[in-house]
Amino acid sequence: MREENGNRRGGAMGIVSGLAHFEQDRSQILPCFAANMAANPGESEMKPTFAEQSIQSDHRPVASALGVPTGTILLTRDGEKPIERITATDHVITRDAGMVPVRSLARVTTMTRAILFAAGSLGHTRPDTDLVLPEAQPILIRDWRAKVMSGRKQTLIPAGSLVDGEFVRDLGPQLLTLYQIRFDTPHVIYAGGLELASGGLEAPAVMRPAA
């Protein structure tokens, strides 16, 4: 088990170095998310199966790819469930709004920088096992890292901006198959022991106070 103080030694310098990229990441992700929402206005039919698509055809890295890999555990009304088994009949537990019905699930295959989070790298059981995320996937941070990077108690930070070279490592460009869970509005979900934003860096309208 890694202690938080141990993470600070190698993590602080790596995180500070990521500050220069944070605003650039944000400017790339927000337009991507807005375009995605605009492309699917008023989607009323609940889809019990996922839509599969490839968002990268020539294997150049995609900086705005979002999602989580196969096997990532989500918390639902019926208990823990791997992301690939989520359907529109499920209600997923969110940090900001409790149980929320799923609208759809998409599976995408894309080349992007892969970021490896070692088990416990962001705190006890955060994540609960080693977890690979795309560089742009926003994570809700509610500890000293949030203070360093934003001056706030909690903030959404792209995975790539949390690289410290020890507990959080950049694996370079990788071909990843990712699942993207979609709701009517953005939410923060519990996935693999982390709190992840479902809709890019656009924060939910109401965030529960940090515990």
URVENHU-V558046 format. One record per pair of residues at least 12 apart in sequence whose C-alpha atoms are under 6 Angstrom apart, sorted by the first residue. I is the first residue (numbers start at 1). J is the second residue. Records with the same first field share a line. If there is no record, write none. Layout:
I->J + J
This chain:
4->123
11->164
14->163 + 164
15->162
18->161
29->64 + 200
46->88 + 103
47->88 + 104
48->87 + 88
49->87
50->105 + 106
51->106
52->106 + 107 + 108
53->108
54->108 + 109
55->110
56->110
59->111
61->111 + 112
62->111 + 112
64->136
66->137
67->178 + 179 + 180
68->178 + 179
69->178
72->192
73->191 + 192
74->190 + 191
75->93
76->91 + 92 + 93
77->91
88->102 + 103 + 104
90->102
94->188 + 189
95->188
96->207 + 208
102->183
103->182 + 183
104->182
105->180 + 181
106->179 + 180
107->178 + 179
108->177 + 178
109->176 + 177
110->175 + 176
111->174 + 175
112->173 + 174
113->134 + 135 + 172 + 173 + 174
114->133 + 134 + 135 + 171 + 172 + 174
115->132 + 133 + 134 + 135 + 169 + 170 + 171
116->131 + 132 + 168 + 169
117->130 + 131 + 168
118->130 + 167
121->167
126->193 + 194
127->192 + 193 + 194
128->193
135->159 + 160
136->158 + 159
137->158 + 159
138->156 + 157 + 158 + 159 + 197
139->156 + 157 + 195 + 196
140->155 + 156 + 195 + 196
141->154 + 155
142->154
186->198 + 199 + 204
187->204
